[in-house]
Amino acid sequence: MLFNSFEFFVFLPVVFILYWFVCNKNLGLQNALVLIASYFFYGWWSWKFLLLLILSTLLDYAYGFMVASADRRKAKLFLWLSIVNNLGILAVFKYYNFFAKEFSQLFNSLGWHTNPVLLNIALPIGISFYTFHGMSYVFDIYRGKQQPVRNYVDYAVFVSFFPLLVAGPIERAGHLLPQVQQKRVFNYSQAVAGCRLILWGMFKKVLIADNLAGTVDEIFKNPREYGAVSLILGAVAFSFQIYCDFSGYSDIALGTAKLFGFELLSNFRFPYFSRDIAEFWRRWHISLSSWFRDYLYIPLGGSKNGKLMA
């Protein structure tokens, strides 16, 4: 299910009414409803890949307890198992066909003719986001920043909260899990702010990005048929298209979360007003760049004090 679909505009008010008017007195029921709604939201696209989401969630939920072991050798072993499992899922479903084709072309250029076996499956929507959620949770437990969550529903909501599943932002356990575990009370101002964000996101996604997409695709498909000015305008239009598409989805996600009493991490901060490339990447898809900084760059020694395998 996509945010800019008719189904979503039926789904959202139904879940909102049940959440605040039926389950509002019981936190456990609220979280159970959010989880069921999230699985329905994801399963609307493909129930087969919903099983993959559930399997990934169960694995990291279990690894969390193992990584919390006082035996550091055992903790490190299960940390590596979590890394291998999560990256393995990404490699198979997202990157296998790409690398199979590239290596096949390389071998063919060397005179070794190959016929690669390709997977005839669609890419699961949001696979990177829920995989990174699970990995960050296990990393944080290993580093002593997070305690294992005993309530599976609470953890599953953190991984698969439906506003996050399509396009992020990538949340941290230390930021979202406490919100999942504490009682939430309807806040009118927060809900109004959420509706404004949803409308602003829809404006960027539907009215700007989707309308620019046709023009951009036509220019990029036949660049020889256009002059220099048209090509420059096409490149500028493309920059606005990808920004409004991605940031529009993120705004809808943040606004939808506010309707249910959650505050998510900001993902874009006016990147095209940056002074240089470094600042641009700090403002573009903030949750992803900070994830790589905290869980890959620094642990591998990027800050000259790598700690991942300590």
ZINOR-V758740 format. One record per helix or strand of 3 or more residues. SS is the DSSP state (h for helix, s for strand). FROM is the first residue (numbers start at 1). TO is the last residue. If there is no record, write none. Layout:
ss->[SS | SS]
from->[FROM | FROM]
to->[TO | TO]
This chain:
ss->[h | h | h | h | h | h | h | h | h | h | h | h | h | h]
from->[6 | 27 | 47 | 72 | 127 | 152 | 162 | 173 | 188 | 223 | 228 | 271 | 277 | 286]
to->[21 | 43 | 67 | 109 | 142 | 160 | 165 | 181 | 221 | 225 | 259 | 273 | 283 | 297]
